[in-house]
């Protein structure tokens, strides 16, 4: 028997739980709300007393000491509260105590390397000297204990060879090239003269290379004499004297940033046996390239610097791989872990190229010297005999 339509709807509504929607009597019936039984927790009187005593001790004894010895000294810094002396700059920039390249109003700062316009010109690079690069890499394979950084740049064509040329290496005494440039920039600005005299003191005396360390204290030298022995003898004492006379390490690093050097910096006085003064072979090549930049150095400055750099006593590295007819102006560097040489080669047939080699080596290993001499000879023969 068929179920009437309204009864069928009633059955379905009842089945699915919303019967009251169709029941006019059930519409006004509210569902019963189950009341929750609130259980009151009993407070332990000993816990309450302990909390009260602790709060009293904190506010009466601990809090005043904290405020007097920490809060007020940090934020007020008055003579009444001398317990803590706080350097807010050191709190905000803790690394500037040992890593900085700027000094303003007695505060060490780590300045950015980007400048609007570099004072130095960048090297104009065209194409890689692929054959030369491959030959240098093959030579390096025969010396697995060494890690060389090499940059070669041809003046005429702009072609170059690059072996790890942008990696940061210790400079050793090659840092004396930017120190020499800094000196002549100061001379050009009238801050110092070549005939000015500087007295030797124990503060400047430095071990390592150079003869001034064995001379008497209070001996007086002209700036010209100091610059010459700094380059020709690689004298560390003379370097420290000239570096100090031109503003010290902070001034040197500021100048490097203005010149456009992003990686080259000086972090320690010479001899810097730990190798904290750093550069890249490409940046050192850029410094050498700008010796010929008339917008950067005057002709008189260039002539004097070339005179110093053409009489370097150490001729056992790049120069040892060149024929006697080639002219080489340069500066060498030698510490236990790194051996290097950087300069400009003038060949008899009129070619001119920059070559920089920085070689990380086992401590004082003569293998570093052998590699540099072989690489220098390889580079020279390629540059002279190849139509670049």
C-alpha positions as CSV (number, residue, x, y, z in Angstrom):
1,X,0.0,0.0,0.0
2,X,1.4,3.4,-1.0
3,X,2.3,5.8,1.8
4,X,0.7,9.2,1.4
5,X,3.1,12.0,0.4
6,X,2.9,14.0,3.6
7,X,3.4,10.8,5.7
8,X,6.4,9.8,3.5
9,X,8.0,13.2,4.2
10,X,7.3,12.8,7.9
11,X,9.0,9.4,7.9
12,X,12.1,10.8,6.1
13,X,12.3,13.8,8.3
14,X,12.1,11.7,11.4
15,X,14.7,9.3,10.0
16,X,17.3,12.0,9.2
17,X,16.9,13.9,12.5
18,X,15.0,17.1,11.6
19,X,11.5,16.0,12.3
20,X,10.9,19.2,14.4
21,X,11.1,21.4,11.2
22,X,7.7,20.0,10.2
23,X,6.2,19.7,13.6
24,X,4.6,23.0,14.6
25,X,4.4,21.8,18.2
26,X,8.0,20.9,18.4
27,X,9.3,24.2,16.9
28,X,9.0,26.1,20.2
29,X,10.7,23.4,22.2
30,X,14.3,24.3,23.1
31,X,16.9,21.6,23.5
32,X,18.0,20.9,27.0
33,X,21.5,22.3,28.0
34,X,23.6,20.1,30.1
35,X,25.0,22.1,33.0
36,X,28.6,21.6,33.9
37,X,29.5,21.0,37.5
38,X,32.1,23.5,38.7
39,X,34.6,21.9,41.0
40,X,36.4,24.4,43.2
41,X,40.0,23.7,43.7
42,X,41.4,24.0,47.2
43,X,44.3,26.3,47.6
44,X,47.3,25.0,49.5
45,X,48.0,27.6,52.2
46,X,51.8,26.7,52.1
47,X,52.0,27.4,48.4
48,X,50.3,30.7,48.9
49,X,52.6,31.7,51.7
50,X,55.7,30.7,49.6
51,X,54.5,32.8,46.6
52,X,53.9,35.7,48.9
53,X,57.4,35.5,50.5
54,X,59.2,35.0,47.1
55,X,57.4,38.1,45.7
56,X,58.4,40.1,48.8
57,X,62.0,39.1,48.5
58,X,62.1,39.8,44.8
59,X,60.7,43.3,45.1
60,X,62.6,44.3,48.2
61,X,66.0,42.8,47.5
62,X,66.5,41.5,43.9
63,X,64.8,44.1,41.9
64,X,66.6,47.2,43.4
65,X,70.0,45.5,42.8
66,X,69.1,44.7,39.2
67,X,67.9,48.2,38.6
68,X,70.9,49.9,40.2
69,X,73.6,47.7,38.7
70,X,72.2,46.8,35.3
71,X,69.2,48.8,34.1
72,X,70.4,52.3,35.1
73,X,74.1,51.9,34.1
74,X,73.1,50.6,30.7
75,X,70.5,53.2,29.8
76,X,71.5,56.2,31.9
77,X,75.3,55.7,32.1
78,X,75.7,58.4,34.8
79,X,78.6,58.7,37.3
80,X,76.2,57.6,40.1
81,X,76.0,54.1,38.5
82,X,79.5,53.2,37.3
83,X,79.1,49.4,37.7
84,X,78.8,48.8,33.9
85,X,80.4,50.8,31.1
86,X,78.5,50.0,27.9
87,X,79.6,50.7,24.4
88,X,76.3,50.7,22.4
89,X,78.2,50.6,19.1
90,X,80.0,47.4,20.2
91,X,76.7,45.9,21.3
92,X,75.2,46.6,17.8
93,X,78.4,45.8,15.8
94,X,80.6,43.4,17.9
95,X,82.8,42.4,15.0
96,X,84.2,45.9,14.4
97,X,86.6,45.4,17.3
98,X,88.8,43.3,15.0
99,X,87.2,43.8,11.5
100,X,86.9,47.3,10.3
101,X,88.1,49.5,7.4
102,X,87.0,52.9,8.6
103,X,87.3,55.1,11.7
104,X,85.1,58.1,12.3
105,X,84.9,60.2,15.5
106,X,86.6,57.5,17.5
107,X,84.3,54.7,16.3
108,X,85.4,51.7,14.2
109,X,83.2,51.0,11.2
110,X,83.0,48.4,8.4
111,X,82.3,50.5,5.4
112,X,80.7,49.1,2.2
113,X,82.9,48.5,-0.8
114,X,80.6,50.1,-3.4
115,X,81.4,53.6,-4.4
116,X,79.6,55.8,-6.9
117,X,82.7,56.0,-9.2
118,X,86.0,54.3,-8.7
119,X,89.1,56.5,-9.0
120,X,90.9,53.7,-10.8
121,X,90.1,52.5,-14.3
122,X,89.1,48.9,-14.7
123,X,91.0,46.6,-17.0
124,X,89.4,46.4,-20.4
125,X,89.0,42.7,-21.0
126,X,88.2,41.2,-24.5
127,X,88.8,37.5,-24.9
128,X,90.3,34.7,-22.8
129,X,93.7,33.4,-23.8
130,X,92.4,29.9,-23.8
131,X,95.5,28.1,-25.0
132,X,97.6,29.9,-22.4
133,X,95.1,29.1,-19.6
134,X,95.1,25.5,-20.6
135,X,98.9,25.4,-20.6
136,X,99.1,27.0,-17.1
137,X,96.5,24.5,-15.8
138,X,98.5,21.6,-17.2
139,X,101.6,23.0,-15.5
140,X,99.7,23.3,-12.2
141,X,98.7,19.6,-12.4
142,X,102.4,18.7,-12.0
143,X,102.4,20.6,-8.7
144,X,99.3,19.2,-6.8
145,X,100.6,20.6,-3.5
146,X,100.2,24.2,-4.8
147,X,97.2,26.3,-5.4
148,X,98.1,29.2,-7.8
149,X,96.2,32.3,-8.7
150,X,97.4,33.8,-12.0
151,X,96.3,36.8,-14.0
152,X,97.8,37.9,-17.3
153,X,96.6,40.9,-19.3
154,X,97.9,42.1,-22.7
155,X,97.9,45.9,-23.2
156,X,97.4,45.9,-26.9
157,X,94.5,43.4,-27.3
158,X,92.9,43.3,-23.9
159,X,93.1,39.5,-24.0
160,X,93.7,37.8,-20.7
161,X,94.4,34.6,-18.8
162,X,92.6,33.9,-15.6
163,X,93.4,31.1,-13.1
164,X,91.5,31.7,-9.8
165,X,92.1,35.4,-10.4
166,X,89.2,36.5,-8.2
167,X,90.0,34.4,-5.2
168,X,91.3,36.1,-2.1
169,X,94.9,35.4,-1.2
170,X,97.4,36.7,1.3
171,X,99.5,39.5,-0.2
172,X,102.7,39.3,1.9
173,X,105.0,42.1,0.8
174,X,103.0,42.7,-2.4
175,X,100.8,44.9,-0.2
176,X,103.7,47.5,-0.5
177,X,102.4,48.4,-4.0
178,X,99.2,50.1,-2.7
179,X,101.2,51.6,0.2
180,X,103.6,53.1,-2.4
181,X,100.6,54.5,-4.4
182,X,99.1,55.9,-1.2
183,X,102.4,57.6,-0.5
184,X,102.5,59.4,-3.9
185,X,98.8,60.3,-3.7
186,X,99.7,62.0,-0.4
187,X,102.7,63.8,-2.0
188,X,100.5,65.0,-4.9
189,X,98.0,66.5,-2.3
190,X,100.8,68.2,-0.5
191,X,100.4,66.2,2.7
192,X,104.0,65.0,2.7
193,X,107.2,65.6,0.7
194,X,110.0,63.2,-0.5
195,X,112.6,65.2,1.4
196,X,110.6,65.1,4.7
197,X,112.4,63.2,7.4
198,X,111.1,60.5,9.7
199,X,113.0,59.2,12.8
200,X,113.2,55.4,13.4
201,X,111.7,54.3,16.8
202,X,111.3,50.9,18.4
203,X,107.6,51.1,17.5
204,X,108.4,50.9,13.8
205,X,111.1,48.3,13.9
206,X,109.9,45.1,12.3
207,X,111.5,41.7,11.7
208,X,111.6,39.9,8.4
209,X,113.0,41.5,5.2
210,X,114.9,44.7,5.1
211,X,118.0,46.2,6.6
212,X,116.5,49.0,8.7
213,X,115.6,46.6,11.5
214,X,119.4,46.4,12.3
215,X,120.0,50.1,12.3
216,X,120.1,52.2,15.4
217,X,117.1,53.8,17.0
218,X,116.5,57.5,16.4
219,X,118.2,57.2,13.0
220,X,116.6,59.7,10.6
221,X,115.6,58.9,7.0
222,X,114.0,60.9,4.2
223,X,110.7,59.7,2.7
224,X,112.5,59.0,-0.5
225,X,115.0,56.7,1.2
226,X,112.2,54.9,3.0
227,X,110.1,54.4,-0.2
228,X,113.2,53.1,-2.0
229,X,114.2,50.5,0.6
230,X,110.5,49.5,1.1
231,X,110.3,48.4,-2.6
232,X,113.9,47.4,-3.5
233,X,114.7,45.6,-0.2
234,X,111.1,44.9,0.8
235,X,111.9,46.6,4.1
236,X,109.1,46.1,6.6
237,X,110.2,48.8,9.0
238,X,110.2,51.4,6.2
239,X,106.8,50.2,5.2
240,X,105.4,50.7,8.7
241,X,106.9,54.2,8.9
242,X,105.4,55.3,5.6
243,X,102.1,53.6,6.3
244,X,101.9,55.5,9.6
245,X,103.0,58.8,7.9
246,X,100.1,58.5,5.4
247,X,97.3,57.9,8.0
248,X,97.8,54.2,9.0
249,X,95.8,51.1,8.1
250,X,92.4,52.8,8.3
251,X,93.4,55.5,5.8
252,X,94.9,52.9,3.6
253,X,91.7,50.8,3.5
254,X,89.6,53.9,2.9
255,X,91.8,54.7,-0.1
256,X,91.5,51.2,-1.4
257,X,87.7,51.5,-1.4
258,X,87.8,54.8,-3.2
259,X,90.1,53.4,-5.8
260,X,87.6,50.5,-6.4
261,X,89.3,47.6,-4.7
262,X,86.7,45.4,-3.1
263,X,88.9,42.6,-1.7
264,X,92.3,44.2,-1.2
265,X,92.8,45.4,2.4
266,X,95.4,45.7,5.1
267,X,94.6,44.3,8.5
268,X,98.0,44.2,10.2
269,X,101.4,45.9,10.3
270,X,104.2,44.3,8.5
271,X,105.6,41.6,8.5
272,X,102.1,40.1,8.8
273,X,103.4,36.5,9.0
274,X,99.9,35.1,9.5
275,X,98.8,36.5,6.1
276,X,95.9,38.7,7.2
277,X,96.6,41.3,4.5
278,X,94.8,40.1,1.4
279,X,94.1,40.8,-2.3
280,X,93.2,39.0,-5.5
281,X,95.6,38.7,-8.5
282,X,93.1,40.6,-10.7
283,X,92.9,43.5,-8.2
284,X,96.6,43.7,-8.0
285,X,96.8,43.8,-11.8
286,X,94.3,46.7,-11.7
287,X,96.6,48.6,-9.4
288,X,99.5,48.0,-11.7
289,X,97.5,49.1,-14.8
290,X,96.6,52.4,-13.1
291,X,100.2,53.4,-12.8
292,X,99.8,54.6,-16.3
293,X,96.5,56.4,-15.7
294,X,97.1,60.1,-15.9
295,X,93.8,60.8,-14.1
296,X,95.0,58.8,-11.2
297,X,98.8,59.5,-10.9
298,X,100.9,62.4,-12.2
299,X,103.8,61.6,-14.6
300,X,106.3,62.6,-11.9
301,X,104.8,60.1,-9.5
302,X,104.8,57.4,-12.1
303,X,108.4,57.9,-13.0
304,X,109.6,57.7,-9.4
305,X,107.5,54.6,-8.7
306,X,108.8,52.8,-11.8
307,X,112.3,53.7,-10.8
308,X,111.8,52.0,-7.4
309,X,110.1,49.0,-8.9
310,X,112.7,48.4,-11.6
311,X,115.4,47.9,-9.0
312,X,113.8,45.2,-6.8
313,X,116.6,43.0,-5.4
314,X,114.6,39.7,-5.5
315,X,114.9,38.5,-9.1
316,X,114.3,34.8,-8.3
317,X,110.6,34.6,-9.2
318,X,108.9,35.9,-12.4
319,X,112.0,37.7,-13.5
320,X,114.0,34.4,-13.4
321,X,111.7,33.1,-16.2
322,X,112.3,36.1,-18.4
323,X,115.3,36.7,-20.7
324,X,117.8,39.4,-19.7
325,X,116.6,41.6,-22.6
326,X,113.1,41.9,-21.0
327,X,112.4,44.8,-18.6
328,X,110.3,44.0,-15.5
329,X,108.9,46.4,-12.9
330,X,107.4,44.5,-10.0
331,X,107.1,43.7,-6.3
332,X,107.5,40.3,-4.7
333,X,105.9,38.8,-1.6
334,X,107.1,35.9,0.6
335,X,105.6,34.4,3.7
336,X,105.5,30.8,4.8
337,X,102.2,29.8,3.2
338,X,102.3,32.1,0.2
339,X,104.8,33.2,-2.4
340,X,104.0,35.7,-5.1
341,X,105.2,38.3,-7.6
342,X,103.3,41.1,-9.5
343,X,104.5,43.4,-12.2
344,X,104.6,44.6,-15.8
345,X,106.8,43.0,-18.5
346,X,108.2,45.0,-21.4
347,X,109.5,42.6,-24.2
348,X,112.2,43.5,-26.7
349,X,109.7,43.3,-29.6
350,X,107.5,46.0,-28.0
351,X,104.9,43.8,-26.3
352,X,103.7,44.8,-22.8
353,X,101.7,42.7,-20.4
354,X,100.8,42.5,-16.7
355,X,101.4,39.3,-14.9
356,X,100.4,38.5,-11.2
357,X,101.1,35.2,-9.5
358,X,100.0,34.3,-6.0
359,X,100.8,30.7,-5.0
360,X,99.6,29.0,-1.8
361,X,102.1,26.4,-0.8
362,X,103.2,24.0,2.0
363,X,105.1,26.1,4.5
364,X,108.2,27.6,2.9
365,X,108.2,24.9,0.1
366,X,110.6,25.7,-2.7
367,X,108.1,24.1,-5.1
368,X,106.3,27.5,-5.1
369,X,109.4,29.2,-6.5
370,X,109.9,26.5,-9.1
371,X,106.3,26.8,-10.3
372,X,106.5,30.6,-10.6
373,X,109.7,30.5,-12.7
374,X,108.3,27.8,-15.0
375,X,104.9,29.6,-15.4
376,X,106.7,32.9,-16.1
377,X,108.8,31.3,-18.9
378,X,105.7,29.7,-20.3
379,X,103.7,33.0,-20.3
380,X,106.6,35.0,-21.8
381,X,107.1,32.5,-24.7
382,X,103.4,32.5,-25.4
383,X,103.0,36.3,-25.4
384,X,106.1,36.9,-27.6
385,X,105.7,34.1,-30.1
386,X,101.9,34.1,-30.5
387,X,100.0,36.6,-32.6
388,X,97.5,37.7,-30.0
